């Protein structure tokens, strides 16, 4: 995600990064998944797709300078494989993302319970699944391809050689397009944390099938990390140290 902090700013420690990832993933689940839960019948699938893109766009510019704004275990895996973070940081990120997603989903569940009184317009707390619109095999291929696109774009546009200041816009737009394609088919995951949180509280078939929305996005993220180097320019490579990690600005 875009790095907009001043050149002399201190590097955030791992705790701040993890907190940023937890808060960011909470916001993504509560507001983006919440847009489907509370409004998919009124705003339509396109409105939900735009909500996902706009939320990620805002997060990219707000917490991007702190943690990189992964808010997605598949993105973290892609960055890890490209040696952009350490395995220790990745573990902190994954735990934080799951915590944020679970808290966000818990709040959604509270609002559609008798306590909150809101109507769940998805009927399933915005969970992902397959069925009438797509088979399990089709869902696997769809999620791998969509996550590949997301992580591929993230890895390339956040390179030092990319136009500064525009990475968040590209990432927000690609997430919107991905949701336009995926919502009518499986609800669109491309993010294991986003799927796990709501599935835990919806239970039933959603929880039984959540493995698909963990495995397929992680495979897509790994494939993107393998493909990204073939599309880097000489300038991109010169901006990295021998380990492949970004050189501090």
N, C-alpha and C positions, 0 to 999 in steps of 0.2 A: 504494500500500500504506500501511498505517497509519504515521503519524509520531508516535513516542512519546518523542522526545528532549526534554530540558528546553528552555524558551524561550531560555535564555542559552547553550545549547550551540553550539560553533563549527560552521559548515557544513562537511561533509566535502569534501575536494578531489576532483578528477576521478579521480586515481589510486586513492584509497580506494574511490570509488564503483565504478570498473571492477573492482577486485579483489573487491568484495562481489558484483558481478554474476557474475563468473567462478566464484567459490566457490558461490554460490547455484545457478547453473545446473548445475554439477558435481553438487551434492547432489541436485537434482531428477532428473537423468538417472540417476545411480548408484542412488539409493534408490527412486525412483518407477518408472522404467523397469525397474530391477533387480527390483522386486517382481513384475513380469510375467515377466521372464526366468527368475527362480528359483522363482516360486511360483504362476503363473497356473493350473496344473492342480490344485494343492492348495488354494489359497485362493479360486479362482474369479475371474471378471471383476469381481464386486462388491468383492472384497477389494482388487484392484488399483486400482479407482476410488477407494476410500477411502484407499489409500496415497497416491495423487496429491494428493488434497485435503488430507490431513494434513501431507504434506511442505510443500506451498505455504503452509498455515496457519502452520506453525512458522517458515518462512522469512520470512513477512510480518512477524512480530513480532520476529524476530532481526536481519535485515539491512534491514528496511524503513526504520528511522530513518537508515540510512547512504545507501542508493541508491534507496530506493523499492521495492526488490524486484520489478523487472520480470521478470527471469530468462526473458525471452521477447521476441524481436524484434518480434512483433506488438503487444505491450503498449507497447514503447518507441516504435513508430511512432505508436500512438494518442496517447500522451502528447506526442510531438513535434508532431503536428498540432494538438493543443490548446494548444500553446505552453507546455507544462509543463517542457520542457528545451530546450537549444539543439541545433543540428545537430551541433556538435562533441561534446557529451555523448552524443548518440544514436549517433554513430559509435563512440565508445569503448565504449558499452554493447553494441552489436552485435558488435564484435570480441571483447569479454570473454565474452559469452554463447556465442559459437561455440567459443571456446577451452575454456570450462568444459564444454560439451556433448561436445566431442571427447575431452577427458581422461576424462570420466565413462564414455563409451562404450568408450574404449580399455581401461579397467579392467574393464568388464563382459566385453569380448572376451577379456581375459587370463584371467578366472576360468572362462570356458566353454571355454578351450583345453585342450590336453593338460597344460599347466602347472598350471592351476587345478583341472581335473577336474570342475567343476560342470556340471550338465545345463541346457541352454537349453530351457526348457519352451515357449517360443514358436516355436522352430525358426528364428528369424530375427532374433535379438538385439533383440527388442521393436520392430522397425521398423514403419512404417506402409505400408499398401498397399491396393489394391482387388482385387476378383476375384469369388469365389463369392457373397459377401454383398451387394456393391454395385458399381455400374458406375463408370467414371471420371467421368462426368458427375454421378452421384449423390454421389461423393466430394467433388467440387468444391463442390457446393451445401452438403453437410453441413459441410465444414470452414469455409466462409465463415460459415454461420449459427452454428456453435458458437463460432468465434473472436469473432464479433460479440458474442455474449452475454458471453463472458469479459471482453473489453476494455470493453464497455459498462458492466458492473458495476464493474470496476476504476475507470474514470473517474468514475463517479457516487458510489461509496461513499467514495472518497478525497477528496472535496470537503470543505472546512472546515465546511460546514453539516451534513455527515453525522454521525451519532452517534459521538463519539470512542471509540476502543478496539474498535470492532466491525467495522471494514473488513476486517481479516484473516480474521475468521470468515466473512463473506459471500463473500469471494473463494475461500476454501478450500472452502466448501460448493458454490459454483457450479461449480468445477472438478471436484468429485466427481460432480455430476449430469451434467456434460458427458461425463465418461468412462463413466458408466453407459450413456448413449445411444450413444457413439461406439465403444467398445471392440469390440462384436460386429460392427461394420461395417467400419471401417478401422484400428482400433487406437487411434484418437484422436491427432491431432497438436495442433492449435490453437497450435503453437509450432514455428516453423521450426528453431530450434537443437536442440530435443529430437529432431526428425526427422533432421536432417543428421548428427548425431554417430553414432547407431547405423547409419545407412545407409552411411556411409563405411567401416565395418568389416564390414558384412554383404555389401556389394557386390551384384552381380547385378541382379535386377529391383528390389530395394529402392532401390538407388542410381539406377537408370534412372528410377524413378517419383518420386523425392524432390522434383522440381520442383513437383509438385502440392501438397506439404505445405510449400512455401515461398510459392508464389503465393497460394493460397487463404486461408491465415491472414493474410497481409499485407493482402489485400483486405478481409477481415472486420474487421481492426483499424482500417483506414482508414474503413470505413463506420460503425463504432462512434464514432469521433471526430467524424464528421459529424452523427451522430444525438444524441450526448450533450447538446449545448447546448439542444436542445428540451425536455429533461427537467430542466434546472437550475432551481432556484428563484431568487427575487430575492436571497435571502441568499447563495446560491452565487456569483452574479455580483458582489455587492458585496465578496466576499472576495478577488476577483482584481484585479490591476492592469490598466491599459489594454491591455497586450499579451496578457492571458489567463493569465499565469503566476500561480501561487499566491503570495500575499503571505506572507512569513515570519511564523511564529507568534511 
